């Protein structure tokens, strides 16, 4: 996708993470990792068999719905999506873009006003998910960066106790 068709292939990284990655946090401690996608368009259309073959090399029997690839990735990752508000599409359709992501990910949608603060925003989102308050995390950055970061991560849900998976 990407470029004038109102969606990008955000679910391709979800599929890849679910089917082709292993991380020691999960393998050794049964703790999910973090997976961030970034963009300015609505949630994606289904992944087609052709896309999966072309970009990943896997032969699959059918197209895969976005929710299915997301749920597969969520078995081992906490998935977030950063909406770049200054992106061309989001600038013109921000409510629609954020609404579509919120319907899919809830509070794990991060609306970012300044793409140059992406790295800091991701660090702070992880800190909040690990239990630090958004205010405290944002205060670790300069005042200009901290303000942008706080606005982006203030809705990220705080951790609720250990993030270990059932049975671990």
Secondary structure, DSSP 8 states (H G I E B T S, - for coil): --SSSSB--HHHHHHHHHHH---HHHHHH-B-EEEEEEESSB----B-HHHHHHHT----SS-B-HHHHHHHHTTTEEEEEEEETTSHHHHHHHHHHHHHHHHHHGGGEEEES-GGGHHHHHHHHHHHHTT--HHHHHTTS-HHHHHHHHHHHTTS----S--B-TT-
